[in-house]
Amino acid sequence: MPDYDAFGREIGEDTLAGWRSGSSGRPASPAPEPAAAPRPAPQPKAVTAGDTLGTAAATAAPVAARASAPPASARPARVRFQRPPRRKPRIRFRWIALLIAGWVGLNVFSNVADKVDEATRSIKIPSVAVPSPEADAPTGLGPRSLLRPAAFERALAQLRSREIGRIQNLRVAPERIDASLLTPRGTLVSVQLRPGGELQRFSESGSGFGATGTIPYGTLDPRVPQRLVRAAAERLGRPVSRIDYLVPTLSSGELSWGAHFKGGAIFLANERGKITRRIS
């Protein structure tokens, strides 16, 4: 096969040969190409019985295949498994049942309570007046107060007449007197006196308190509690009903009194009830 250049010319061909061969100086016309021989017309082929059956069979095969194939709409659809929906608990019915039960129980309880109330009202209890100890207790220098001279003198006489022992500690209040008495056996006995004159004896300690200091009965002036309370209340600017209690103390052979008021005020006085100083 000949080779051609980029302009479609055969390599080695003389493109100016036609100019040089003619006399007129024009390129020679190329030789005409020989006419192609006419193609013979196709002859009809005789059709046989076998060819007809074969063609019919070939045509009927795809038609039968299409007829036998089920239509797309007739194919069974793909079934997906679905979980059955959960049933919600019958909460409403439960609440209704609980409400009904509660209503029935409330009615029964109400009926029982009414019957009990009627039975209680039918019972008559006689009223008994019980005096309140605190409401009936004397205060300050009232008529039944143990701080008054006569009441305090009777209380001291009762303590001495019992011959329990000597006074080791004494606390004097308008409503009661508390004392700790040293017995000859060296024990301590706690007693209490009320305005009515009743003496109550409580506990007794073990022995071993023989050397404990005591307050002689003769050193206690029955007039001192009332005198001290009035003088201290006047200095404090409070009524005598604010007094809480008094305590006598024996130190180095000298007796002194301490007056304690409600609220924290404390006054000291000598054995005659004269105030010597205020502590608080």
C-alpha positions, 0 to 999 in steps of 0.5 A: 500500500502506498504511503501518503503525506499530510495533504493526501498525496502519495509520497514520491508522486510528481505533482507537476508532471501533468503541467510538463507533459501537455503542450498547452501547458494545462494538466492532462485530464485523468484517465476515466475510470472503467465503469463498474459491471452491473450487479445481477438482480436477485432471483426469487427462491423457491419456497418449500414446505419445510422452509414455511414450517421453519419460519412459522416455528421461528415466529411462533416461538417468541410469541409463545414465550411472551404468552406463557410469561405471566404479566407483571401485574400478576406476579406475587408481590413481596410480602414483608413481615410486620409486627402486630401492634401492641395493645395498650393496657386498659388503664382507663378501666383500671382507674375507673375500678379504683375510683369506684372502690375508693368511693365505696370505701369512703362511704362505708368509712363515713357511715361508721364514723357517723355511728361512732360519733353518735355513740360518743355524743350519747355518752355523758362524762361528768366534767371534773375541774383539774387545777393546773399546777403552774397556774395555781403556783404562787409567784413573787411575794403573793399570799401563798409564796414561800418567800414571805417571812411567816411561810419561810419560818414554818418551812424551816421549822418543819425541816428541823423537826423531821431530824433528817439532818443539817442543811447542806444546800437550800433553794428557796422559790415562791412555789417550793423549797428544795433542800439537800440535808446531810445525815449523821451517817454522812449521806445526803437526802433530797427533800422538797416542801410545797406551800401546803406544808407537805414534805416529800423525800426523794433519794439518799446518796451513799456515805462519805459526805461527813466533811461537807459544810452545812448551814445552821438553822439559826443563821437563816433569818426568815425576813431576809428573802422578802427584804432582798426581793423587794430591794433587788426588784426596785433596783432592777426596775421590775416587779417582784413577780420576776423573782425566780429563786434565792440561794443562801451560801456559807463561806468562811463562816459568813452567810450570803444570799443570791437573788436570781431573777427571770431573765438572768439578773443576779444580786448578792446580799449579806446575811441581813438581806442588804444588797452588796453588788449585782453580778449580771 
